[in-house]
Amino acid sequence: MTEDKIKRVPFVRLSAKLERDEYKKQYIESYYVEEVDTLYILQNTKNSNDHGLKFNSQTWVPQMKDKIYFMKGCTVPRVKLKDLAVKYKIRTTTDIDSATVVVGSDSAGYKLFNDGWHYTVSGKVFEAALEVLKEQAKDTPYDYQLHRIEELKNTVFDGEWPEYIYTDWNTAKLCRPDSYYPQEYVNTLYKKLNVKDGFELSKVYSTKNNSTWSRTINQDNLDLYREYEKHTIIEQSALLEVINGDESTSIDEDAYQNIRNMFNSSDSDNHTMAMEIMANCNYKGSMLYLLMLFFHCNNQINNSRSKNHVNFKSLRNYLDIDGYGLHHIDEVIKRLIENNSLNTEALDFIMDDQKEYFKTNGYSKYIIPQAYILNPDASEATGIKYKNNVVEFEDKHIETSATEEEIIEDTEEEVTVSEPDTAELTIQEDPEIEEDTVEIEEEVTEPAVAETPIVQKDEAEFDWF
């Protein structure tokens, strides 16, 4: 473990009881040492999901007599290892030193840590505030409480406080006092620190008024964390791909429709059976249909007791789906991209499934409109064939027409036909709508006029790519 990854810092909490004398003058009646501890804080976290451990998510190839150690929080069902145990004589172990394979997951990494909000104060300011409390408080804490602070300073931090001490809001206010505290306490603290007011105090000692988010780890988990860093950790999804691999059944479109029907049934046993099929299928080969099942059947899944079964929880963790499920089609596409499973067939399936949503101008950050056309009824009434490319949405990887606006007006004397688009649109028309459109065009077009047929789009008023 590198020294800059886990930082050791002191954590001290104090409190003070304020009273007023017979002249209504405020003073410090007593103070207490609430907590003294050492925190181990994960440094340089990129985001709230960062735990500092690196996992190997590449395909794992089991070896004969492998010994597998599972990190705390892994959701791989142990019963699913039975085939590997028979074929490769693989065993599990609780001794990480004897393990040949360490299996982990992001959720297992998170469980090593506790997230919280802490205030920080300058070590010098904290020491000065403690001295003033000792001098002015009428009642002092027991000696052993003060001894805990001195012991922390001398034995853990070599007799000198570090730049910052982590604490809570009450202690931070004692170190940055305002008018709430006795003026004698405030003035004495400023004098010890050689500053004239709170503004200069904040400037000289670089104090923060707001709390900061920290990811901490206790001593026991820290020892375990150090052991994890010595090993190559296999992401549990790689193990699940082996367990639910080629020998498992993949869900195809027919199976998907059958499972949808099972979820639509009022019989809860059908729901349970559908979830068992999902949990035991080939995850990689069934990625699209699994995600669409979570998208469409979220209510039935969440209302089933089987959602807490270890097999199904393993599937949810593999797909990174929490208890809220998938509520927008973009969440499906996002996971397909993350699992390298997005292709044109998957997009065609999604577009067909969500055609009504997109017809009503449904938003998607992945599926965006390429052009807008005039409503077919308005086009028929005015004789105008109009198309406006949404330039800012054009994909540079697809060849499109350079014409931004195209307007065609039908007259008896002359027919102006715009240049055809070079980009082929992928949306298939409803045969009934196509047939109606052709009939209308034949009625409004004079036989003598040679016009290039323009296929009308449906009621959506825009094309998609």
C-alpha positions in Angstrom: 0.0 0.0 0.0 1.4 3.3 -1.0 1.5 5.9 1.8 -0.5 8.5 -0.1 -3.5 6.2 -0.7 -4.5 5.9 3.0 -3.9 8.8 5.2 -3.9 8.6 9.0 -5.5 11.6 10.8 -6.6 12.4 14.4 -10.2 12.7 15.2 -11.3 14.5 18.4 -14.7 15.7 19.5 -15.2 18.3 22.3 -18.2 19.9 23.8 -18.6 22.9 26.2 -21.4 23.8 28.6 -22.1 27.6 28.8 -23.7 29.3 31.7 -24.5 32.9 32.9 -23.6 34.4 36.2 -25.8 36.6 38.4 -24.9 39.6 36.2 -25.9 37.7 33.0 -22.3 37.4 32.0 -21.6 34.3 30.0 -18.9 31.9 31.0 -17.8 28.3 30.3 -19.1 26.0 33.1 -17.4 22.8 31.8 -16.1 21.0 28.8 -16.0 17.4 27.8 -13.9 15.1 25.6 -16.5 13.2 23.7 -14.4 11.1 21.4 -10.7 10.5 20.6 -9.8 8.2 17.7 -7.6 7.8 14.6 -9.2 7.9 11.2 -7.8 6.2 8.1 -9.0 8.2 5.1 -8.8 7.1 1.5 -7.0 9.8 -0.4 -7.4 11.0 -4.0 -10.7 9.5 -4.7 -12.0 10.4 -8.1 -15.7 10.1 -7.2 -18.0 8.6 -4.6 -17.7 5.2 -6.3 -13.9 5.0 -6.0 -12.6 2.5 -3.4 -8.9 2.4 -4.6 -8.9 -1.3 -5.5 -8.2 -2.5 -9.0 -10.2 -5.4 -10.4 -9.4 -7.5 -13.4 -12.6 -7.8 -15.4 -11.1 -9.7 -18.3 -12.2 -13.3 -19.0 -11.2 -15.6 -16.3 -10.0 -19.1 -17.2 -10.3 -21.6 -14.3 -7.4 -23.8 -13.5 -7.2 -27.2 -11.9 -7.4 -27.1 -8.1 -7.8 -23.4 -7.9 -8.7 -22.0 -4.4 -11.1 -19.1 -4.5 -11.3 -16.4 -1.8 -14.3 -14.2 -1.9 -14.1 -10.6 -0.6 -16.8 -9.5 1.9 -19.9 -8.4 0.0 -19.5 -10.7 -3.1 -22.8 -11.9 -4.3 -21.7 -14.9 -6.3 -23.9 -17.9 -5.2 -21.6 -20.5 -3.9 -24.0 -23.3 -5.1 -23.2 -22.2 -8.6 -19.6 -23.3 -8.2 -20.6 -27.0 -8.1 -19.9 -27.6 -11.8 -16.5 -25.9 -11.4 -15.8 -28.0 -8.3 -16.5 -31.2 -10.2 -14.8 -30.3 -13.4 -11.7 -28.5 -12.1 -11.7 -29.6 -8.4 -12.0 -26.0 -7.4 -12.5 -25.1 -3.7 -13.3 -22.0 -1.7 -11.1 -20.8 1.2 -11.3 -18.2 3.9 -7.5 -17.9 4.1 -6.5 -15.2 1.6 -2.8 -16.2 1.8 -3.5 -19.7 0.5 -5.9 -18.5 -2.3 -4.9 -18.7 -5.9 -7.9 -16.5 -7.0 -9.4 -13.5 -5.1 -12.9 -12.6 -6.3 -14.3 -9.1 -5.5 -16.7 -6.5 -6.7 -17.3 -2.8 -6.3 -19.9 -3.4 -3.7 -17.4 -5.5 -1.8 -14.9 -2.7 -2.0 -17.4 -0.2 -0.7 -18.2 -2.3 2.3 -14.7 -1.9 3.6 -15.3 1.8 4.1 -17.6 4.1 5.9 -18.6 7.4 4.3 -19.2 10.5 6.4 -18.9 14.2 6.6 -16.2 15.8 8.8 -15.0 19.3 9.7 -11.4 20.1 9.8 -9.5 22.5 12.0 -5.9 23.5 12.2 -3.9 21.5 14.6 -2.4 24.6 16.2 -5.8 26.2 16.6 -7.2 23.1 18.2 -4.3 23.0 20.7 -4.8 26.7 21.6 -8.6 26.2 22.0 -8.0 23.2 24.3 -5.6 25.3 26.4 -8.1 28.1 26.8 -10.8 25.6 27.8 -8.5 24.2 30.5 -7.8 27.7 31.8 -11.4 29.1 31.9 -13.7 26.2 32.5 -15.0 26.0 36.1 -15.2 22.2 35.9 -12.7 20.1 34.0 -13.0 16.5 32.6 -11.5 13.5 34.2 -7.7 13.2 33.8 -8.0 10.1 31.7 -10.0 11.9 29.1 -7.3 14.5 28.6 -4.7 11.7 28.8 -6.4 10.1 25.7 -5.7 13.3 23.7 -2.1 13.5 24.9 -1.6 9.8 24.1 -3.0 10.2 20.6 -0.7 13.2 20.0 2.5 11.7 21.5 2.3 8.0 20.5 0.5 8.2 17.1 1.6 11.5 15.8 5.1 11.8 17.4 4.3 14.6 19.8 3.0 17.1 17.2 -0.4 17.6 15.7 -0.6 17.3 11.9 -1.8 20.2 9.8 -5.5 19.3 10.3 -7.5 17.6 12.9 -10.8 16.0 11.9 -13.8 16.8 14.1 -17.5 17.6 14.3 -19.5 20.8 14.1 -19.4 21.7 17.8 -15.6 21.3 18.1 -15.1 23.3 14.9 -17.2 26.1 16.4 -15.0 26.1 19.5 -12.0 26.5 17.4 -13.7 29.3 15.3 -15.7 31.0 18.0 -18.3 33.7 17.2 -20.5 35.9 19.4 -22.3 32.9 20.8 -19.2 32.2 23.0 -18.0 34.2 26.0 -16.1 37.2 24.8 -13.3 36.4 27.3 -12.9 33.0 25.7 -12.8 34.5 22.2 -10.3 37.2 23.0 -8.0 34.8 24.9 -8.0 32.4 21.9 -7.2 35.2 19.4 -4.3 36.4 21.7 -2.8 32.9 21.9 -2.9 32.6 18.1 -1.7 36.2 17.6 -4.6 37.2 15.5 -7.0 40.2 15.9 -10.3 38.7 14.7 -12.0 35.7 13.1 -11.2 36.9 9.6 -7.5 36.9 10.3 -7.8 33.6 12.0 -9.3 32.0 8.9 -6.7 33.6 6.7 -3.7 32.7 8.7 -4.7 29.1 9.6 -6.6 28.3 6.4 -9.7 27.0 8.2 -12.8 25.8 6.4 -16.4 26.6 7.5 -18.0 23.7 5.6 -17.7 20.0 6.2 -16.0 17.7 3.7 -16.9 14.2 2.6 -14.5 11.5 3.6 -14.2 7.8 3.0 -12.7 6.1 6.1 -11.7 2.6 7.0 -11.2 1.0 10.4 -8.1 -0.8 11.6 -9.4 -4.3 11.0 -10.6 -3.6 7.5 -7.3 -1.7 6.8 -5.3 -4.8 7.4 -7.6 -6.7 5.0 -7.4 -3.9 2.5 -3.6 -4.2 2.5 -3.9 -7.9 1.9 -6.2 -7.3 -1.1 -3.7 -4.9 -2.6 -1.1 -7.7 -2.8 -3.3 -9.9 -5.0 -4.8 -9.7 -8.4 -8.5 -9.4 -7.8 -10.9 -11.0 -10.3 -14.1 -9.0 -10.8 -17.0 -11.2 -9.9 -18.7 -10.5 -13.2 -15.8 -12.4 -14.9 -16.5 -15.4 -12.6 -20.3 -15.2 -13.3 -19.6 -15.2 -17.1 -17.8 -18.6 -16.6 -20.6 -19.9 -14.3 -23.4 -18.6 -16.5 -21.4 -19.1 -19.7 -21.7 -21.0 -22.9 -23.3 -24.0 -21.2 -26.1 -21.9 -19.9 -29.2 -21.1 -22.1 -29.4 -17.7 -23.7 -32.6 -15.8 -23.8 -33.7 -15.1 -27.4 -36.6 -13.0 -28.6 -39.1 -15.9 -28.3 -38.0 -16.7 -24.8 -38.1 -13.0 -24.0 -41.8 -12.8 -25.1 -42.6 -15.9 -23.1 -41.0 -14.4 -20.0 -42.9 -11.1 -20.5 -46.1 -13.1 -20.6 -45.1 -14.9 -17.4 -44.6 -11.5 -15.7 -48.0 -10.3 -17.0 -49.7 -13.3 -15.4 -51.5 -12.7 -12.1 -49.9 -15.9 -10.7 -46.9 -15.1 -8.5 -45.4 -18.5 -9.2 -45.0 -17.5 -12.8 -43.1 -14.4 -11.7 -40.8 -16.6 -9.6 -40.2 -19.0 -12.4 -39.5 -16.1 -14.8 -36.9 -14.6 -12.4 -35.2 -18.0 -12.0 -34.9 -18.3 -15.8 -33.3 -14.8 -15.9 -30.9 -15.6 -13.0 -29.6 -18.8 -14.5 -29.3 -17.8 -18.2 -26.2 -16.9 -20.1 -25.8 -13.2 -18.9 -23.6 -12.1 -21.8 -25.6 -13.7 -24.5 -28.9 -12.5 -23.1 -27.8 -8.9 -22.2 -30.4 -7.1 -24.3 -33.4 -9.1 -23.3 -32.4 -9.2 -19.6 -32.2 -5.4 -19.6 -35.5 -5.0 -21.4 -37.2 -7.4 -18.9 -35.9 -5.2 -16.0 -37.2 -2.1 -17.9 -40.7 -3.5 -18.6 -41.3 -5.7 -15.6 -39.7 -3.7 -12.7 -42.9 -3.6 -10.6 -43.5 -7.4 -10.8 -39.8 -8.0 -9.9 -39.8 -5.7 -7.0 -43.0 -7.1 -5.6 -41.6 -10.7 -5.7 -39.8 -12.2 -2.7 -37.4 -13.9 -5.2 -35.8 -10.5 -5.7 -33.7 -11.2 -2.6 -32.6 -14.6 -3.6 -28.9 -14.8 -3.9 -29.0 -15.9 -7.6 -31.2 -13.0 -8.6 -29.2 -10.5 -6.5 -26.1 -11.8 -8.3 -27.8 -10.9 -11.7 -28.7 -7.4 -10.5 -25.2 -6.7 -9.3 -23.8 -8.0 -12.6 -26.1 -5.6 -14.6 -25.5 -2.8 -12.0 -29.3 -2.5 -11.4 -30.3 -1.2 -7.9 -33.7 -1.6 -6.2 -35.1 1.3 -8.3 -34.8 -0.7 -11.5 -34.6 0.9 -15.0 -37.1 3.6 -15.7 -35.9 5.1 -19.0 -34.7 3.5 -22.2 -31.4 5.4 -21.9 -30.6 3.3 -18.9 -30.9 0.2 -21.1 -28.7 1.6 -23.8 -26.1 2.8 -21.2 -25.7 -0.7 -19.8 -25.5 -2.2 -23.3 -22.6 0.2 -24.1 -20.9 -0.5 -20.8 -21.1 -4.3 -21.5 -20.0 -3.9 -25.1 -23.3 -5.4 -26.2 -24.8 -2.5 -28.3 -25.2 -3.3 -32.0 -27.6 -2.4 -34.8 -29.8 -5.4 -34.1 -30.2 -4.2 -30.5 -31.0 -0.7 -31.6 -33.6 -2.0 -34.1 -35.2 -4.0 -31.3 -35.2 -1.0 -29.0 -36.6 1.4 -31.7 -39.4 -1.1 -32.5 -40.2 -1.6 -28.8 -40.3 2.2 -28.1 -41.7 3.5 -31.4 -44.7 5.0 -29.6 -42.5 6.8 -27.2 -40.3 8.3 -29.9 -43.4 9.2 -32.0 -44.5 11.5 -29.2 -41.1 13.3 -29.2 -39.7 11.2 -26.3 -36.3 12.4 -25.2 -33.2 10.2 -25.4 -29.6 11.3 -25.2 -28.6 8.3 -27.3 -31.3 8.3 -29.9 -31.7 11.8 -31.5 -33.7 13.2 -34.4 -32.0 13.9 -37.7 -34.7 15.9 -39.4 -38.2 17.4 -39.1 -40.9 17.4 -41.8 -44.2 19.1 -42.3 -47.2 17.3 -40.9 -48.7 15.1 -43.7 -52.1 16.7 -43.4 -50.6 20.2 -43.7 -48.4 19.1 -46.5 -51.4 17.7 -48.4 -53.4 20.9 -47.8 -50.7 23.3 -48.9 -48.9 21.2 -51.5 -45.6 21.8 -49.7 -43.1 19.0 -49.2 -40.8 20.3 -46.4 -37.8 18.9 -44.6 -35.4 20.7 -42.2 -32.3 18.9 -41.1 -31.4 19.5 -37.5 -27.8 20.4 -38.2 -26.5 20.3 -34.7 -27.7 16.7 -34.3 -26.1 15.4 -37.5 -23.7 12.5 -37.0 -20.5 13.2 -38.8 -19.9 9.5 -39.2 -23.0 9.3 -41.5 -23.2 10.8 -44.9 -26.1 13.3 -45.0 -27.3 15.9 -47.4 -25.6 19.3 -47.3 -29.0 21.0 -47.8 -30.3 22.4 -44.6 -33.8 23.3 -45.8 -35.8 21.8 -48.7 -39.1 23.1 -49.9 -41.0 21.8 -52.9 -44.0 23.6 -54.2 -46.3 21.8 -56.7 -47.6 24.0 -59.6 -49.0 23.2 -63.0 -46.3 25.1 -64.8 -43.2 23.8 -63.0 -42.2 21.2 -60.4 -39.0 21.9 -58.4 -37.5 18.7 -56.9 -34.8 18.9 -54.3 -31.7 16.8 -54.4 -32.3 13.5 -52.7 -30.7 12.8 -49.3 -27.7 10.6 -49.4 -28.4 9.3 -45.9 -30.7 6.3 -46.0 -33.3 6.5 -43.1 -33.7 3.3 -41.2 -37.3 3.7 -39.9 -39.7 1.4 -41.7 -43.1 2.8 -42.6 -46.4 1.3 -41.7 -47.6 -0.4 -44.9 -51.1 0.9 -44.4 -49.9 4.5 -44.0 -47.7 4.1 -47.1 -50.6 2.9 -49.2 -52.8 5.8 -48.1 -50.1 8.3 -48.9 -49.6 7.0 -52.4 -53.4 7.2 -53.1 -53.5 10.8 -51.8 -50.6 11.8 -54.0 -52.2 10.3 -57.1 -55.3 12.4 -56.4 -53.6 15.7 -56.0 -51.1 15.3 -58.8 -52.0 16.2 -62.4 -51.3 13.3 -64.8 -49.3 15.6 -67.1 -46.9 16.6 -64.4 -43.9 14.4 -63.9 -43.1 14.4 -60.2 -40.6 12.4 -58.3 -42.6 10.5 -55.7 -41.8 11.6 -52.1 -42.7 9.1 -49.5 -44.5 10.7 -46.6 -43.5 9.9 -43.1 -45.9 9.0 -40.3 -47.4 11.4 -37.7 -44.1 11.9 -35.8 -43.1 14.8 -38.0 -39.5 13.8 -37.9 -37.1 11.2 -39.1 -34.7 9.2 -36.9 -31.3 7.6 -37.6 
